[in-house]
């Protein structure tokens, strides 16, 4: 992998932004062995040298990402003020990957690929022309046959009113307690026992040992909070768990857009938006890893299956499914009545089959299974949302 090479200006493929979706795609390009004759440029102002995020996902079988999974759980806790339920996840496991481990894993694999160039530069301009795509950075100019863009533009979704836009926003502390209080065998998937304050608010706990865990205060809502409010709730939650003495090892903070806005309509003949910028994030939950894994594999197949007689057009990549519509209904409810989040998720997990729920969230259920999951939800809010969406 050539680093900081300014001599080569034209590439077959350019990636603007090297987040999860880009790195998954480039890694699979290398694994496929079908792109060794293609020049590939990766551009990002971030050098990917810090542990800036944590990804979690559930799966039945080991995947190509298994080497970087740092912890797996077979049990998950769901709770609110009225009940707690221990969920048996098998045949699924709930898996944790640290951002830096993932970055190192991918870059180590692509570092010896002579056809791949990574440049630590900030993209300032993207312009599609008839025969190529022009990309400008603060330092240089490049052209490419095709561009994969993962730089998210907030204004696309937030400047319109047709599709609701919420945020999954959170602050997390990696804490080390002086006492053994965590159950390292069970992840706290959602704990709605915290004060809801007319929002959808819950705690999320990833224990890695009896004394260490990531404790995260998460909201599905429109407005972000002041940092001290998130941290105050984490402190209170730790006290309720009986943790009075602890050390904060790391902090993480983020905001993930939750919307059914059709980002794929921005795709053109030579430019494909991927990741959050392309609508790859699961709109109803904010989960990113599993969706990006699927979409990146579909993208590799899409590129390699196009023949010379059928010119490649990025416009035709996306296909909308019924799950997009299900997500739209939920987001419509939470946008108008954010306080209903706890009751909706609680109705799903109180008596629902967790394996079926995870299969549904992975968008792998059939229509009968869809119905079994949906019927666990409160009927009136979804019926009202259905009419609103249809007549809108």
C-alpha positions in Angstrom: 0.0 0.0 0.0 1.6 3.3 -1.1 1.5 6.0 1.4 1.5 9.7 0.6 2.2 9.2 -3.1 1.4 12.4 -4.9 2.6 11.2 -8.4 -0.4 9.1 -9.3 -3.4 11.4 -9.8 -5.9 9.0 -11.5 -7.4 5.9 -10.0 -10.0 3.3 -10.9 -11.8 3.7 -7.6 -11.6 6.4 -5.0 -13.0 6.2 -1.4 -13.7 9.5 0.3 -13.8 8.7 4.0 -12.5 5.5 5.5 -15.1 4.7 8.1 -16.6 1.3 8.7 -18.3 0.9 5.3 -15.3 1.9 3.3 -12.9 -0.3 5.2 -15.2 -3.3 5.0 -15.5 -2.8 1.3 -11.8 -2.4 0.6 -11.0 -5.4 2.8 -13.4 -7.5 0.8 -12.0 -6.2 -2.4 -8.6 -7.5 -1.3 -10.0 -10.8 -0.2 -11.8 -11.4 -3.5 -8.5 -11.1 -5.5 -10.6 -9.6 -8.3 -9.2 -6.0 -8.0 -5.5 -6.5 -8.1 -5.3 -4.8 -11.5 -7.3 -1.8 -10.2 -5.8 1.3 -8.7 -7.6 2.3 -5.5 -7.3 5.5 -3.4 -8.5 6.0 0.1 -8.8 9.6 1.4 -9.5 10.6 5.0 -8.4 13.4 7.3 -8.4 11.0 10.2 -5.4 8.7 10.3 -7.4 6.0 12.1 -4.9 5.6 15.0 -7.2 6.1 17.9 -9.9 3.9 19.6 -12.8 6.3 18.7 -15.7 3.9 18.8 -17.2 0.5 19.7 -19.2 -1.6 17.4 -21.6 -4.4 18.5 -23.6 -6.9 16.5 -25.2 -10.3 16.8 -24.5 -13.3 14.6 -25.0 -17.1 14.5 -21.8 -18.1 12.8 -18.2 -16.9 12.8 -17.5 -14.3 10.1 -14.3 -12.8 8.7 -14.4 -10.3 11.5 -14.0 -12.9 14.2 -10.3 -12.2 14.8 -11.1 -8.7 16.1 -14.0 -9.5 18.3 -12.8 -8.8 21.8 -15.8 -10.2 23.7 -18.9 -12.4 23.1 -22.0 -12.8 25.2 -24.7 -15.5 25.1 -27.0 -13.7 27.5 -28.6 -10.3 27.4 -30.6 -8.3 29.9 -33.7 -6.3 29.0 -35.2 -4.2 31.8 -37.6 -1.3 32.6 -39.0 0.0 35.9 -41.5 -2.9 36.0 -39.6 -6.0 34.9 -36.3 -7.6 34.0 -35.8 -10.4 31.6 -32.7 -12.4 30.9 -32.6 -13.3 27.2 -31.0 -16.5 26.0 -29.4 -15.5 22.7 -28.3 -18.9 21.3 -27.8 -19.6 18.5 -26.8 -15.9 18.4 -23.9 -14.3 20.2 -23.6 -10.6 20.9 -20.2 -9.4 19.9 -18.0 -6.4 20.6 -15.3 -4.9 18.4 -13.2 -1.9 19.4 -12.6 0.7 16.7 -8.8 0.7 16.8 -8.7 -3.1 16.7 -10.8 -3.0 13.5 -8.7 -0.3 11.9 -5.4 -2.1 12.6 -6.8 -5.4 11.3 -7.9 -3.9 8.0 -4.9 -1.7 7.4 -2.5 -4.5 8.2 -4.2 -6.6 5.5 -4.1 -3.9 2.9 -0.7 -2.4 3.8 1.2 -4.7 1.3 -1.2 -4.2 -1.6 0.7 -2.2 -4.2 -2.5 -1.1 -6.0 -3.9 0.6 -2.9 -3.0 4.1 -1.7 -4.1 5.7 1.6 -3.7 9.5 1.9 -4.3 11.3 5.2 -6.0 14.3 3.5 -9.2 16.2 4.0 -11.7 16.1 1.1 -12.9 19.5 0.1 -14.6 19.0 -3.3 -16.3 16.2 -5.2 -17.5 16.9 -8.8 -18.8 14.3 -11.3 -17.8 14.9 -14.9 -18.8 12.9 -18.0 -15.8 10.6 -18.1 -14.6 10.6 -14.5 -15.0 12.0 -11.0 -12.9 14.9 -9.7 -11.9 15.0 -6.0 -10.1 17.9 -4.4 -8.4 17.8 -1.0 -6.7 20.6 0.9 -3.4 19.4 -0.5 -4.0 17.8 -3.9 -6.4 17.0 -6.8 -7.4 13.5 -8.0 -9.6 11.9 -10.6 -11.2 8.5 -10.6 -13.5 6.3 -12.7 -15.8 5.7 -9.8 -16.2 7.1 -6.3 -17.5 5.6 -3.0 -18.4 8.4 -0.6 -18.9 7.9 3.1 -18.6 11.5 4.2 -22.0 12.2 5.8 -23.8 15.5 4.9 -26.2 16.3 7.7 -28.1 18.9 5.7 -29.5 16.3 3.2 -31.7 14.7 5.9 -32.1 17.5 8.3 -33.2 20.2 5.8 -36.3 18.3 4.7 -39.5 17.5 6.5 -40.9 14.4 4.7 -38.9 11.9 6.6 -38.4 12.1 10.4 -34.9 12.5 11.7 -33.9 11.3 15.1 -30.5 10.7 16.7 -29.1 7.8 18.6 -26.9 9.9 20.8 -24.8 8.6 23.7 -21.9 9.1 26.1 -20.1 6.0 27.4 -17.6 5.4 30.1 -15.2 2.5 30.2 -15.0 2.0 34.0 -13.0 -0.2 36.3 -14.6 -0.7 39.7 -12.8 -1.6 42.9 -15.5 -4.2 43.6 -16.8 -7.1 41.5 -20.3 -6.0 40.5 -20.6 -6.8 36.8 -21.8 -10.1 35.3 -19.3 -10.6 32.6 -21.5 -13.3 30.9 -24.4 -10.9 30.2 -24.7 -7.7 28.3 -27.3 -5.2 29.3 -29.0 -4.7 26.0 -31.5 -2.0 27.1 -32.3 -0.9 30.6 -35.2 1.6 30.5 -35.4 1.8 34.3 -33.8 5.2 34.1 -36.0 8.3 34.1 -37.4 8.8 30.6 -38.1 12.5 30.9 -40.5 12.4 27.9 -37.8 10.7 25.8 -36.6 7.3 24.8 -33.7 6.8 27.2 -31.9 3.7 28.4 -28.6 2.4 29.7 -26.4 0.0 27.8 -23.7 -2.0 29.5 -21.0 -4.2 28.0 -19.1 -6.0 30.8 -15.8 -7.4 29.9 -15.0 -8.7 33.5 -16.5 -8.6 36.9 -14.9 -5.2 37.5 -14.8 -3.6 34.0 -17.5 -2.5 31.6 -18.5 0.1 29.1 -21.5 1.9 30.6 -23.4 4.0 28.1 -26.3 6.4 28.5 -28.2 6.4 25.2 -31.2 8.3 23.8 -33.3 7.9 20.6 -34.5 11.4 20.3 -34.3 14.6 18.2 -32.2 16.8 20.4 -28.8 16.2 21.9 -28.0 16.9 25.6 -25.3 18.7 27.4 -22.4 16.4 28.1 -22.8 16.8 31.8 -26.4 15.4 31.7 -25.3 12.2 30.1 -22.4 11.8 32.6 -24.7 12.7 35.5 -27.0 9.8 34.5 -24.1 7.4 34.2 -22.9 8.4 37.7 -26.3 7.8 39.1 -26.7 4.5 37.4 -23.3 3.3 38.7 -24.4 4.3 42.3 -27.6 2.3 41.8 -25.5 -0.7 40.9 -23.5 -0.3 44.1 -20.4 1.0 42.4 -19.0 3.8 44.5 -15.3 3.6 43.7 -14.2 3.3 40.1 -11.8 4.7 37.5 -12.8 6.0 34.1 -10.4 4.3 31.7 -11.8 5.8 28.4 -14.7 7.9 27.3 -16.7 7.7 24.0 -19.4 9.9 22.6 -21.4 9.8 19.5 -24.6 10.6 17.5 -25.9 8.4 14.8 -28.7 9.6 12.5 -31.9 7.5 12.6 -33.9 8.2 9.5 -35.5 6.6 6.4 -34.4 9.5 4.3 -33.5 8.0 0.9 -29.8 8.9 0.7 -29.5 6.5 -2.2 -31.3 9.0 -4.4 -28.0 11.0 -4.3 -26.2 8.2 -6.1 -25.2 8.9 -9.6 -23.7 7.1 -12.5 -20.2 7.3 -11.1 -20.7 8.2 -7.4 -22.1 5.8 -4.8 -22.8 7.0 -1.2 -22.1 4.3 1.3 -22.3 3.8 5.1 -24.4 6.3 7.0 -24.0 8.7 4.0 -25.8 6.0 1.9 -28.5 5.0 4.3 -26.6 1.8 5.4 -27.3 2.4 9.1 -30.4 0.5 10.4 -32.8 3.3 10.8 -34.9 2.0 13.6 -32.0 1.0 15.9 -28.9 2.9 14.8 -27.0 -0.4 14.5 -24.3 -0.1 11.7 -21.9 -3.0 11.7 -24.2 -5.9 10.5 -25.9 -3.7 7.8 -22.6 -2.4 6.5 -21.2 -6.0 6.4 -24.1 -7.1 4.2 -24.1 -4.0 2.0 -20.4 -4.1 1.4 -20.7 -7.7 0.3 -23.6 -6.8 -2.0 -21.4 -3.9 -3.4 -18.5 -6.2 -4.2 -20.9 -8.6 -6.1 -22.6 -5.6 -7.8 -19.2 -4.3 -9.1 -17.8 -7.7 -10.2 -21.0 -8.9 -11.9 -21.2 -5.9 -14.2 -20.0 -6.9 -17.7 -18.2 -4.6 -20.2 -21.4 -4.7 -22.3 -23.4 -3.3 -19.3 -21.8 -0.1 -18.1 -21.5 0.2 -14.4 -24.0 2.8 -13.0 -24.0 3.4 -9.2 -27.7 4.6 -9.5 -28.9 1.0 -9.7 -27.2 -0.4 -6.6 -29.8 0.3 -3.9 -33.1 -1.8 -3.5 -35.7 -0.7 -1.1 -37.3 -3.4 1.1 -40.4 -3.7 3.3 -38.1 -3.4 6.4 -37.5 0.2 5.3 -41.3 0.8 5.6 -41.4 -0.9 9.1 -38.5 1.4 10.2 -40.4 4.4 8.8 -43.5 3.6 11.0 -41.4 3.3 14.2 -39.5 6.5 13.5 -42.7 8.4 12.8 -44.1 7.3 16.2 -40.9 8.2 18.1 -40.6 11.5 16.3 -44.1 12.5 17.3 -44.3 10.7 20.7 -40.8 10.1 21.8 -42.0 9.0 25.3 -43.5 5.8 23.8 -40.1 4.2 23.1 -39.8 2.4 26.4 -43.3 0.8 26.0 -42.7 -0.2 22.4 -39.4 -1.9 23.0 -40.7 -3.4 26.3 -43.7 -5.0 24.5 -41.3 -6.6 22.1 -38.9 -8.1 24.6 -41.2 -8.8 27.6 -42.6 -12.0 26.0 -41.2 -12.0 22.5 -38.7 -14.6 21.2 -35.3 -12.9 21.3 -33.9 -15.0 18.5 -36.9 -14.0 16.2 -36.5 -10.3 17.2 -32.8 -10.4 16.3 -33.6 -12.1 13.0 -36.3 -9.5 12.3 -33.8 -6.6 13.1 -31.4 -8.3 10.7 -34.1 -8.1 8.0 -34.0 -11.9 7.5 -37.5 -12.9 8.5 -40.3 -13.9 6.2 -43.8 -12.3 6.2 -45.3 -14.7 8.7 -42.3 -14.0 11.1 -42.7 -10.3 10.5 -46.3 -10.5 11.6 -45.3 -12.5 14.8 -42.9 -9.7 15.8 -45.1 -6.8 14.8 -48.1 -8.1 16.7 -46.1 -7.8 20.0 -46.0 -4.0 19.5 -48.7 -1.6 20.8 -51.4 -1.6 18.0 -52.9 1.9 18.2 -49.6 4.0 17.7 -48.6 1.8 14.7 -52.1 1.9 13.1 -52.1 5.7 13.4 -48.6 5.9 11.9 -49.6 3.6 9.1 -52.4 6.0 8.0 -50.1 9.0 8.4 -47.4 7.5 6.2 -49.9 6.2 3.6 -51.7 9.5 3.2 -48.5 11.5 3.4 
